[in-house]
């Protein structure tokens, strides 16, 4: 195998790994954001349940206060009944008392419904809190792992990039330009093996002349169809 091809194969291996590692590095921030969003959503569900529980308590107190106020109103009507000597006024006060008692009954029904909702919310809040703690721990561990992966990949990228720079110094400038163009346009496979007279890059059969030129090992040989650089595997 020509020395230039060996050098380019080593370079291609580094370039392929660099592309993979950089792609992984690019995806990590999105993965971390996804995990952080899941934590936030879990926290929001817990907070929503707690907020509703607090709102129920406020509503209950408001209903209790309103019911107490109406109870005082009934007492005033009854006091007025005891003081009046007019049948019409007594009857009117009786109607007012009945109306207020009806309103109190409605308030009590609402309060009862709130109490039932509060009882239902208690186990939901407990479960949401348990789920939040579990999910937070799980996703934070995954985030820590992703950040560690970022550091490891960054180290690998720096090492490979340095090795790649050194390897490129040993390649002819025109050949290097040709390799770079093929690497970018041929899905990171600028150099491919020829197997059974078939280019493994485009999967097309090459001419006998191309095979003979490649076997002669005198010049760099390209696939006539896709232009990729060819080599014979051991």
Rosetta constraint file for C-alpha pairs under 8 A:
AtomPair CA 1 CA 5 HARMONIC 6.84 0.50
AtomPair CA 1 CA 6 HARMONIC 6.82 0.50
AtomPair CA 1 CA 217 HARMONIC 6.36 0.50
AtomPair CA 1 CA 231 HARMONIC 7.18 0.50
AtomPair CA 1 CA 232 HARMONIC 7.44 0.50
AtomPair CA 2 CA 6 HARMONIC 6.39 0.50
AtomPair CA 2 CA 217 HARMONIC 6.23 0.50
AtomPair CA 2 CA 218 HARMONIC 7.54 0.50
AtomPair CA 2 CA 219 HARMONIC 7.88 0.50
AtomPair CA 2 CA 220 HARMONIC 7.67 0.50
AtomPair CA 3 CA 7 HARMONIC 6.15 0.50
AtomPair CA 4 CA 8 HARMONIC 6.12 0.50
AtomPair CA 4 CA 171 HARMONIC 6.64 0.50
AtomPair CA 5 CA 9 HARMONIC 5.98 0.50
AtomPair CA 5 CA 220 HARMONIC 7.55 0.50
AtomPair CA 5 CA 231 HARMONIC 7.40 0.50
AtomPair CA 6 CA 10 HARMONIC 6.33 0.50
AtomPair CA 7 CA 11 HARMONIC 6.19 0.50
AtomPair CA 7 CA 167 HARMONIC 6.98 0.50
AtomPair CA 7 CA 170 HARMONIC 7.61 0.50
AtomPair CA 7 CA 171 HARMONIC 7.32 0.50
AtomPair CA 8 CA 12 HARMONIC 5.88 0.50
AtomPair CA 8 CA 171 HARMONIC 7.59 0.50
AtomPair CA 8 CA 179 HARMONIC 7.87 0.50
AtomPair CA 8 CA 191 HARMONIC 7.70 0.50
AtomPair CA 9 CA 13 HARMONIC 6.14 0.50
AtomPair CA 9 CA 191 HARMONIC 6.79 0.50
AtomPair CA 10 CA 14 HARMONIC 6.44 0.50
AtomPair CA 10 CA 167 HARMONIC 7.89 0.50
AtomPair CA 11 CA 15 HARMONIC 6.09 0.50
AtomPair CA 11 CA 164 HARMONIC 6.08 0.50
AtomPair CA 11 CA 167 HARMONIC 6.29 0.50
AtomPair CA 11 CA 168 HARMONIC 7.21 0.50
AtomPair CA 12 CA 16 HARMONIC 5.92 0.50
AtomPair CA 12 CA 183 HARMONIC 7.98 0.50
AtomPair CA 12 CA 188 HARMONIC 7.75 0.50
AtomPair CA 12 CA 189 HARMONIC 7.57 0.50
AtomPair CA 12 CA 190 HARMONIC 7.47 0.50
AtomPair CA 12 CA 191 HARMONIC 7.61 0.50
AtomPair CA 13 CA 17 HARMONIC 6.25 0.50
AtomPair CA 14 CA 18 HARMONIC 5.97 0.50
AtomPair CA 14 CA 160 HARMONIC 6.19 0.50
AtomPair CA 14 CA 161 HARMONIC 7.87 0.50
AtomPair CA 14 CA 163 HARMONIC 7.95 0.50
AtomPair CA 14 CA 164 HARMONIC 6.36 0.50
AtomPair CA 15 CA 19 HARMONIC 6.09 0.50
AtomPair CA 15 CA 164 HARMONIC 7.33 0.50
AtomPair CA 15 CA 188 HARMONIC 7.84 0.50
AtomPair CA 16 CA 20 HARMONIC 6.28 0.50
AtomPair CA 16 CA 188 HARMONIC 6.29 0.50
AtomPair CA 17 CA 21 HARMONIC 6.02 0.50
AtomPair CA 18 CA 22 HARMONIC 5.91 0.50
AtomPair CA 18 CA 157 HARMONIC 6.02 0.50
AtomPair CA 18 CA 160 HARMONIC 6.81 0.50
AtomPair CA 18 CA 161 HARMONIC 7.42 0.50
AtomPair CA 19 CA 23 HARMONIC 6.04 0.50
AtomPair CA 20 CA 24 HARMONIC 6.25 0.50
AtomPair CA 21 CA 25 HARMONIC 6.11 0.50
AtomPair CA 21 CA 153 HARMONIC 6.28 0.50
AtomPair CA 21 CA 156 HARMONIC 7.98 0.50
AtomPair CA 21 CA 157 HARMONIC 6.78 0.50
AtomPair CA 22 CA 26 HARMONIC 6.08 0.50
AtomPair CA 22 CA 153 HARMONIC 7.99 0.50
AtomPair CA 22 CA 157 HARMONIC 7.35 0.50
AtomPair CA 23 CA 27 HARMONIC 6.37 0.50
AtomPair CA 24 CA 28 HARMONIC 6.34 0.50
AtomPair CA 25 CA 29 HARMONIC 7.67 0.50
AtomPair CA 25 CA 150 HARMONIC 6.21 0.50
AtomPair CA 25 CA 153 HARMONIC 6.97 0.50
AtomPair CA 25 CA 154 HARMONIC 7.71 0.50
AtomPair CA 26 CA 30 HARMONIC 7.88 0.50
AtomPair CA 27 CA 31 HARMONIC 6.43 0.50
AtomPair CA 28 CA 32 HARMONIC 6.14 0.50
AtomPair CA 28 CA 146 HARMONIC 6.61 0.50
AtomPair CA 28 CA 150 HARMONIC 7.26 0.50
AtomPair CA 29 CA 33 HARMONIC 6.09 0.50
AtomPair CA 30 CA 34 HARMONIC 6.11 0.50
AtomPair CA 31 CA 35 HARMONIC 6.35 0.50
AtomPair CA 31 CA 146 HARMONIC 8.00 0.50
AtomPair CA 32 CA 36 HARMONIC 6.14 0.50
AtomPair CA 32 CA 143 HARMONIC 5.68 0.50
AtomPair CA 32 CA 146 HARMONIC 7.10 0.50
AtomPair CA 33 CA 37 HARMONIC 6.01 0.50
AtomPair CA 34 CA 38 HARMONIC 6.32 0.50
AtomPair CA 35 CA 39 HARMONIC 6.37 0.50
AtomPair CA 35 CA 139 HARMONIC 5.69 0.50
AtomPair CA 35 CA 140 HARMONIC 7.69 0.50
AtomPair CA 35 CA 142 HARMONIC 7.73 0.50
AtomPair CA 35 CA 143 HARMONIC 6.89 0.50
AtomPair CA 36 CA 40 HARMONIC 6.18 0.50
AtomPair CA 36 CA 139 HARMONIC 7.39 0.50
AtomPair CA 36 CA 140 HARMONIC 7.95 0.50
AtomPair CA 37 CA 41 HARMONIC 6.04 0.50
AtomPair CA 38 CA 42 HARMONIC 6.17 0.50
AtomPair CA 38 CA 139 HARMONIC 7.82 0.50
AtomPair CA 39 CA 43 HARMONIC 6.14 0.50
AtomPair CA 39 CA 132 HARMONIC 7.46 0.50
AtomPair CA 39 CA 135 HARMONIC 6.78 0.50
AtomPair CA 39 CA 136 HARMONIC 5.56 0.50
AtomPair CA 39 CA 139 HARMONIC 6.95 0.50
AtomPair CA 40 CA 44 HARMONIC 5.97 0.50
AtomPair CA 41 CA 45 HARMONIC 6.23 0.50
AtomPair CA 42 CA 46 HARMONIC 6.43 0.50
AtomPair CA 42 CA 128 HARMONIC 7.79 0.50
AtomPair CA 42 CA 131 HARMONIC 7.64 0.50
AtomPair CA 42 CA 132 HARMONIC 5.49 0.50
AtomPair CA 42 CA 135 HARMONIC 7.52 0.50
AtomPair CA 43 CA 47 HARMONIC 6.05 0.50
AtomPair CA 43 CA 132 HARMONIC 6.16 0.50
AtomPair CA 44 CA 48 HARMONIC 5.91 0.50
AtomPair CA 45 CA 49 HARMONIC 6.36 0.50
AtomPair CA 45 CA 128 HARMONIC 7.08 0.50
AtomPair CA 46 CA 50 HARMONIC 6.30 0.50
AtomPair CA 46 CA 125 HARMONIC 6.47 0.50
AtomPair CA 46 CA 128 HARMONIC 5.29 0.50
AtomPair CA 46 CA 129 HARMONIC 6.09 0.50
AtomPair CA 46 CA 132 HARMONIC 7.21 0.50
AtomPair CA 47 CA 51 HARMONIC 5.88 0.50
AtomPair CA 48 CA 52 HARMONIC 6.12 0.50
AtomPair CA 49 CA 53 HARMONIC 6.25 0.50
AtomPair CA 49 CA 121 HARMONIC 7.05 0.50
AtomPair CA 49 CA 124 HARMONIC 7.51 0.50
AtomPair CA 49 CA 125 HARMONIC 5.93 0.50
AtomPair CA 50 CA 54 HARMONIC 6.27 0.50
AtomPair CA 50 CA 125 HARMONIC 6.68 0.50
AtomPair CA 51 CA 55 HARMONIC 6.12 0.50
AtomPair CA 52 CA 56 HARMONIC 6.12 0.50
AtomPair CA 53 CA 57 HARMONIC 6.50 0.50
AtomPair CA 53 CA 118 HARMONIC 6.25 0.50
AtomPair CA 53 CA 121 HARMONIC 6.91 0.50
AtomPair CA 54 CA 58 HARMONIC 6.38 0.50
AtomPair CA 55 CA 59 HARMONIC 6.09 0.50
AtomPair CA 56 CA 60 HARMONIC 5.98 0.50
AtomPair CA 56 CA 114 HARMONIC 6.19 0.50
AtomPair CA 56 CA 115 HARMONIC 7.93 0.50
AtomPair CA 56 CA 118 HARMONIC 6.89 0.50
AtomPair CA 57 CA 61 HARMONIC 6.22 0.50
AtomPair CA 58 CA 62 HARMONIC 6.17 0.50
AtomPair CA 59 CA 63 HARMONIC 6.12 0.50
AtomPair CA 60 CA 64 HARMONIC 6.05 0.50
AtomPair CA 60 CA 111 HARMONIC 5.74 0.50
AtomPair CA 60 CA 114 HARMONIC 6.95 0.50
AtomPair CA 60 CA 115 HARMONIC 8.00 0.50
AtomPair CA 61 CA 65 HARMONIC 6.03 0.50
AtomPair CA 62 CA 66 HARMONIC 6.11 0.50
AtomPair CA 63 CA 67 HARMONIC 5.94 0.50
AtomPair CA 63 CA 107 HARMONIC 6.10 0.50
AtomPair CA 63 CA 108 HARMONIC 7.70 0.50
AtomPair CA 63 CA 110 HARMONIC 7.91 0.50
AtomPair CA 63 CA 111 HARMONIC 6.63 0.50
AtomPair CA 64 CA 68 HARMONIC 6.03 0.50
AtomPair CA 64 CA 107 HARMONIC 7.95 0.50
AtomPair CA 64 CA 111 HARMONIC 7.82 0.50
AtomPair CA 65 CA 69 HARMONIC 6.12 0.50
AtomPair CA 66 CA 70 HARMONIC 6.24 0.50
AtomPair CA 66 CA 107 HARMONIC 7.95 0.50
AtomPair CA 67 CA 71 HARMONIC 6.06 0.50
AtomPair CA 67 CA 104 HARMONIC 5.51 0.50
AtomPair CA 67 CA 107 HARMONIC 6.56 0.50
AtomPair CA 67 CA 108 HARMONIC 7.71 0.50
AtomPair CA 68 CA 72 HARMONIC 6.26 0.50
AtomPair CA 69 CA 73 HARMONIC 6.30 0.50
AtomPair CA 70 CA 74 HARMONIC 6.27 0.50
AtomPair CA 70 CA 100 HARMONIC 6.46 0.50
AtomPair CA 70 CA 101 HARMONIC 7.95 0.50
AtomPair CA 70 CA 104 HARMONIC 6.90 0.50
AtomPair CA 71 CA 75 HARMONIC 6.41 0.50
AtomPair CA 71 CA 101 HARMONIC 7.99 0.50
AtomPair CA 71 CA 104 HARMONIC 7.76 0.50
AtomPair CA 72 CA 76 HARMONIC 6.33 0.50
AtomPair CA 73 CA 77 HARMONIC 6.30 0.50
AtomPair CA 73 CA 100 HARMONIC 7.90 0.50
AtomPair CA 74 CA 78 HARMONIC 6.15 0.50
AtomPair CA 74 CA 97 HARMONIC 5.60 0.50
AtomPair CA 74 CA 100 HARMONIC 6.94 0.50
AtomPair CA 74 CA 101 HARMONIC 7.73 0.50
AtomPair CA 75 CA 79 HARMONIC 6.12 0.50
AtomPair CA 76 CA 80 HARMONIC 6.15 0.50
AtomPair CA 77 CA 81 HARMONIC 6.18 0.50
AtomPair CA 77 CA 93 HARMONIC 5.99 0.50
AtomPair CA 77 CA 94 HARMONIC 7.96 0.50
AtomPair CA 77 CA 96 HARMONIC 7.65 0.50
AtomPair CA 77 CA 97 HARMONIC 6.66 0.50
AtomPair CA 78 CA 82 HARMONIC 6.33 0.50
AtomPair CA 78 CA 93 HARMONIC 7.57 0.50
AtomPair CA 78 CA 97 HARMONIC 7.82 0.50
AtomPair CA 79 CA 83 HARMONIC 6.40 0.50
AtomPair CA 80 CA 84 HARMONIC 6.05 0.50
AtomPair CA 80 CA 93 HARMONIC 7.78 0.50
AtomPair CA 81 CA 89 HARMONIC 7.74 0.50
AtomPair CA 81 CA 90 HARMONIC 5.39 0.50
AtomPair CA 81 CA 93 HARMONIC 6.62 0.50
AtomPair CA 84 CA 89 HARMONIC 7.05 0.50
AtomPair CA 84 CA 90 HARMONIC 6.65 0.50
AtomPair CA 85 CA 89 HARMONIC 7.97 0.50
AtomPair CA 85 CA 90 HARMONIC 7.58 0.50
AtomPair CA 86 CA 90 HARMONIC 6.17 0.50
AtomPair CA 87 CA 91 HARMONIC 6.04 0.50
AtomPair CA 88 CA 92 HARMONIC 6.10 0.50
AtomPair CA 89 CA 93 HARMONIC 6.13 0.50
AtomPair CA 90 CA 94 HARMONIC 6.21 0.50
AtomPair CA 91 CA 95 HARMONIC 6.37 0.50
AtomPair CA 92 CA 96 HARMONIC 6.30 0.50
AtomPair CA 93 CA 97 HARMONIC 6.08 0.50
AtomPair CA 94 CA 98 HARMONIC 6.21 0.50
AtomPair CA 95 CA 99 HARMONIC 6.16 0.50
AtomPair CA 96 CA 100 HARMONIC 6.17 0.50
AtomPair CA 97 CA 101 HARMONIC 6.02 0.50
AtomPair CA 98 CA 102 HARMONIC 6.16 0.50
AtomPair CA 99 CA 103 HARMONIC 6.37 0.50
AtomPair CA 100 CA 104 HARMONIC 6.16 0.50
AtomPair CA 101 CA 105 HARMONIC 6.16 0.50
AtomPair CA 102 CA 106 HARMONIC 6.38 0.50
AtomPair CA 103 CA 107 HARMONIC 6.25 0.50
AtomPair CA 104 CA 108 HARMONIC 6.09 0.50
AtomPair CA 105 CA 109 HARMONIC 6.19 0.50
AtomPair CA 106 CA 110 HARMONIC 6.29 0.50
AtomPair CA 107 CA 111 HARMONIC 6.14 0.50
AtomPair CA 108 CA 112 HARMONIC 6.06 0.50
AtomPair CA 109 CA 113 HARMONIC 6.22 0.50
AtomPair CA 110 CA 114 HARMONIC 6.23 0.50
AtomPair CA 111 CA 115 HARMONIC 6.18 0.50
AtomPair CA 112 CA 116 HARMONIC 6.25 0.50
AtomPair CA 113 CA 117 HARMONIC 6.20 0.50
AtomPair CA 114 CA 118 HARMONIC 6.04 0.50
AtomPair CA 115 CA 119 HARMONIC 6.20 0.50
AtomPair CA 116 CA 120 HARMONIC 6.28 0.50
AtomPair CA 117 CA 121 HARMONIC 6.07 0.50
AtomPair CA 118 CA 122 HARMONIC 6.34 0.50
AtomPair CA 119 CA 123 HARMONIC 7.69 0.50
AtomPair CA 120 CA 124 HARMONIC 6.86 0.50
AtomPair CA 121 CA 125 HARMONIC 5.92 0.50
AtomPair CA 122 CA 126 HARMONIC 6.28 0.50
AtomPair CA 123 CA 127 HARMONIC 6.06 0.50
AtomPair CA 124 CA 128 HARMONIC 5.97 0.50
AtomPair CA 125 CA 129 HARMONIC 5.97 0.50
AtomPair CA 126 CA 130 HARMONIC 6.19 0.50
AtomPair CA 127 CA 131 HARMONIC 6.02 0.50
AtomPair CA 128 CA 132 HARMONIC 5.94 0.50
AtomPair CA 129 CA 133 HARMONIC 6.22 0.50
AtomPair CA 130 CA 134 HARMONIC 6.26 0.50
AtomPair CA 131 CA 135 HARMONIC 5.91 0.50
AtomPair CA 132 CA 136 HARMONIC 5.73 0.50
AtomPair CA 133 CA 137 HARMONIC 6.19 0.50
AtomPair CA 134 CA 138 HARMONIC 6.21 0.50
AtomPair CA 135 CA 139 HARMONIC 5.95 0.50
AtomPair CA 136 CA 140 HARMONIC 5.85 0.50
AtomPair CA 137 CA 141 HARMONIC 6.12 0.50
AtomPair CA 138 CA 142 HARMONIC 6.36 0.50
AtomPair CA 139 CA 143 HARMONIC 6.05 0.50
AtomPair CA 140 CA 144 HARMONIC 6.10 0.50
AtomPair CA 141 CA 145 HARMONIC 6.19 0.50
AtomPair CA 142 CA 146 HARMONIC 6.17 0.50
AtomPair CA 143 CA 147 HARMONIC 6.18 0.50
AtomPair CA 144 CA 148 HARMONIC 6.19 0.50
AtomPair CA 145 CA 149 HARMONIC 6.09 0.50
AtomPair CA 146 CA 150 HARMONIC 6.16 0.50
AtomPair CA 147 CA 151 HARMONIC 6.47 0.50
AtomPair CA 148 CA 152 HARMONIC 6.30 0.50
AtomPair CA 149 CA 153 HARMONIC 5.95 0.50
AtomPair CA 150 CA 154 HARMONIC 5.93 0.50
AtomPair CA 151 CA 155 HARMONIC 6.24 0.50
AtomPair CA 152 CA 156 HARMONIC 6.31 0.50
AtomPair CA 153 CA 157 HARMONIC 6.00 0.50
AtomPair CA 154 CA 158 HARMONIC 6.17 0.50
AtomPair CA 155 CA 159 HARMONIC 6.21 0.50
AtomPair CA 156 CA 160 HARMONIC 5.98 0.50
AtomPair CA 157 CA 161 HARMONIC 5.84 0.50
AtomPair CA 158 CA 162 HARMONIC 6.18 0.50
AtomPair CA 159 CA 163 HARMONIC 6.29 0.50
AtomPair CA 160 CA 164 HARMONIC 5.87 0.50
AtomPair CA 161 CA 165 HARMONIC 6.13 0.50
AtomPair CA 162 CA 166 HARMONIC 6.49 0.50
AtomPair CA 163 CA 167 HARMONIC 6.20 0.50
AtomPair CA 164 CA 168 HARMONIC 6.16 0.50
AtomPair CA 165 CA 169 HARMONIC 6.71 0.50
AtomPair CA 166 CA 170 HARMONIC 7.43 0.50
AtomPair CA 167 CA 171 HARMONIC 7.35 0.50
AtomPair CA 168 CA 176 HARMONIC 7.40 0.50
AtomPair CA 171 CA 175 HARMONIC 6.86 0.50
AtomPair CA 171 CA 176 HARMONIC 6.04 0.50
AtomPair CA 172 CA 176 HARMONIC 5.95 0.50
AtomPair CA 173 CA 177 HARMONIC 6.18 0.50
AtomPair CA 174 CA 178 HARMONIC 6.27 0.50
AtomPair CA 175 CA 179 HARMONIC 6.08 0.50
AtomPair CA 176 CA 180 HARMONIC 6.08 0.50
AtomPair CA 177 CA 181 HARMONIC 6.26 0.50
AtomPair CA 178 CA 182 HARMONIC 6.31 0.50
AtomPair CA 179 CA 183 HARMONIC 5.99 0.50
AtomPair CA 179 CA 190 HARMONIC 6.02 0.50
AtomPair CA 179 CA 191 HARMONIC 8.00 0.50
AtomPair CA 180 CA 184 HARMONIC 6.26 0.50
AtomPair CA 180 CA 190 HARMONIC 7.79 0.50
AtomPair CA 181 CA 185 HARMONIC 6.19 0.50
AtomPair CA 182 CA 186 HARMONIC 5.40 0.50
AtomPair CA 182 CA 188 HARMONIC 7.54 0.50
AtomPair CA 182 CA 189 HARMONIC 7.24 0.50
AtomPair CA 182 CA 190 HARMONIC 4.83 0.50
AtomPair CA 182 CA 227 HARMONIC 7.83 0.50
AtomPair CA 182 CA 228 HARMONIC 6.67 0.50
AtomPair CA 183 CA 187 HARMONIC 6.37 0.50
AtomPair CA 183 CA 188 HARMONIC 4.39 0.50
AtomPair CA 183 CA 189 HARMONIC 5.52 0.50
AtomPair CA 183 CA 190 HARMONIC 4.60 0.50
AtomPair CA 184 CA 188 HARMONIC 5.95 0.50
AtomPair CA 186 CA 190 HARMONIC 6.25 0.50
AtomPair CA 186 CA 228 HARMONIC 7.87 0.50
AtomPair CA 189 CA 201 HARMONIC 7.19 0.50
AtomPair CA 189 CA 228 HARMONIC 7.72 0.50
AtomPair CA 190 CA 228 HARMONIC 5.33 0.50
AtomPair CA 190 CA 229 HARMONIC 6.17 0.50
AtomPair CA 191 CA 228 HARMONIC 5.73 0.50
AtomPair CA 191 CA 229 HARMONIC 4.58 0.50
AtomPair CA 191 CA 230 HARMONIC 5.72 0.50
AtomPair CA 191 CA 231 HARMONIC 7.35 0.50
AtomPair CA 192 CA 199 HARMONIC 7.12 0.50
AtomPair CA 192 CA 200 HARMONIC 6.08 0.50
AtomPair CA 192 CA 201 HARMONIC 5.98 0.50
AtomPair CA 192 CA 228 HARMONIC 6.88 0.50
AtomPair CA 192 CA 229 HARMONIC 6.39 0.50
AtomPair CA 192 CA 230 HARMONIC 5.30 0.50
AtomPair CA 192 CA 231 HARMONIC 6.42 0.50
AtomPair CA 193 CA 199 HARMONIC 6.67 0.50
AtomPair CA 193 CA 200 HARMONIC 6.07 0.50
AtomPair CA 193 CA 201 HARMONIC 7.99 0.50
AtomPair CA 193 CA 230 HARMONIC 5.54 0.50
AtomPair CA 193 CA 231 HARMONIC 4.84 0.50
AtomPair CA 193 CA 232 HARMONIC 5.45 0.50
AtomPair CA 193 CA 233 HARMONIC 5.88 0.50
AtomPair CA 194 CA 198 HARMONIC 5.53 0.50
AtomPair CA 194 CA 199 HARMONIC 4.89 0.50
AtomPair CA 194 CA 200 HARMONIC 6.10 0.50
AtomPair CA 194 CA 230 HARMONIC 6.10 0.50
AtomPair CA 194 CA 231 HARMONIC 5.98 0.50
AtomPair CA 194 CA 232 HARMONIC 5.52 0.50
AtomPair CA 194 CA 233 HARMONIC 7.25 0.50
AtomPair CA 195 CA 199 HARMONIC 6.62 0.50
AtomPair CA 195 CA 200 HARMONIC 6.86 0.50
AtomPair CA 195 CA 232 HARMONIC 7.33 0.50
AtomPair CA 195 CA 233 HARMONIC 7.74 0.50
AtomPair CA 197 CA 205 HARMONIC 5.69 0.50
AtomPair CA 197 CA 206 HARMONIC 5.80 0.50
AtomPair CA 197 CA 207 HARMONIC 7.69 0.50
AtomPair CA 197 CA 208 HARMONIC 7.75 0.50
AtomPair CA 197 CA 211 HARMONIC 6.47 0.50
AtomPair CA 198 CA 203 HARMONIC 5.83 0.50
AtomPair CA 198 CA 204 HARMONIC 5.44 0.50
AtomPair CA 198 CA 205 HARMONIC 4.21 0.50
AtomPair CA 198 CA 206 HARMONIC 5.91 0.50
AtomPair CA 199 CA 203 HARMONIC 5.05 0.50
AtomPair CA 199 CA 204 HARMONIC 5.55 0.50
AtomPair CA 199 CA 205 HARMONIC 6.28 0.50
AtomPair CA 199 CA 206 HARMONIC 6.81 0.50
AtomPair CA 199 CA 223 HARMONIC 6.70 0.50
AtomPair CA 199 CA 230 HARMONIC 7.50 0.50
AtomPair CA 200 CA 204 HARMONIC 7.64 0.50
AtomPair CA 201 CA 226 HARMONIC 7.59 0.50
AtomPair CA 201 CA 228 HARMONIC 7.15 0.50
AtomPair CA 202 CA 225 HARMONIC 7.52 0.50
AtomPair CA 202 CA 226 HARMONIC 6.26 0.50
AtomPair CA 204 CA 225 HARMONIC 7.23 0.50
AtomPair CA 206 CA 210 HARMONIC 6.30 0.50
AtomPair CA 206 CA 211 HARMONIC 7.07 0.50
AtomPair CA 206 CA 223 HARMONIC 6.81 0.50
AtomPair CA 206 CA 224 HARMONIC 6.90 0.50
AtomPair CA 206 CA 225 HARMONIC 7.87 0.50
AtomPair CA 207 CA 211 HARMONIC 6.55 0.50
AtomPair CA 208 CA 212 HARMONIC 6.19 0.50
AtomPair CA 209 CA 213 HARMONIC 6.14 0.50
AtomPair CA 210 CA 214 HARMONIC 6.19 0.50
AtomPair CA 210 CA 221 HARMONIC 7.18 0.50
AtomPair CA 210 CA 222 HARMONIC 7.95 0.50
AtomPair CA 210 CA 223 HARMONIC 7.67 0.50
AtomPair CA 211 CA 215 HARMONIC 6.18 0.50
AtomPair CA 212 CA 216 HARMONIC 6.14 0.50
AtomPair CA 213 CA 217 HARMONIC 6.86 0.50
AtomPair CA 213 CA 218 HARMONIC 7.45 0.50
AtomPair CA 213 CA 219 HARMONIC 7.43 0.50
AtomPair CA 213 CA 221 HARMONIC 6.85 0.50
AtomPair CA 214 CA 218 HARMONIC 7.72 0.50
AtomPair CA 214 CA 219 HARMONIC 7.54 0.50
AtomPair CA 214 CA 220 HARMONIC 7.45 0.50
AtomPair CA 214 CA 221 HARMONIC 5.81 0.50
AtomPair CA 214 CA 230 HARMONIC 7.43 0.50
AtomPair CA 214 CA 231 HARMONIC 6.86 0.50
AtomPair CA 214 CA 232 HARMONIC 7.35 0.50
AtomPair CA 215 CA 232 HARMONIC 7.51 0.50
AtomPair CA 220 CA 229 HARMONIC 7.13 0.50
AtomPair CA 220 CA 230 HARMONIC 7.59 0.50
AtomPair CA 221 CA 229 HARMONIC 5.92 0.50
AtomPair CA 221 CA 230 HARMONIC 5.69 0.50
AtomPair CA 221 CA 231 HARMONIC 7.68 0.50
AtomPair CA 222 CA 227 HARMONIC 5.31 0.50
AtomPair CA 222 CA 228 HARMONIC 5.40 0.50
AtomPair CA 222 CA 229 HARMONIC 4.41 0.50
AtomPair CA 222 CA 230 HARMONIC 5.51 0.50
AtomPair CA 223 CA 227 HARMONIC 4.77 0.50
AtomPair CA 223 CA 228 HARMONIC 5.40 0.50
AtomPair CA 223 CA 229 HARMONIC 6.40 0.50
AtomPair CA 223 CA 230 HARMONIC 6.50 0.50
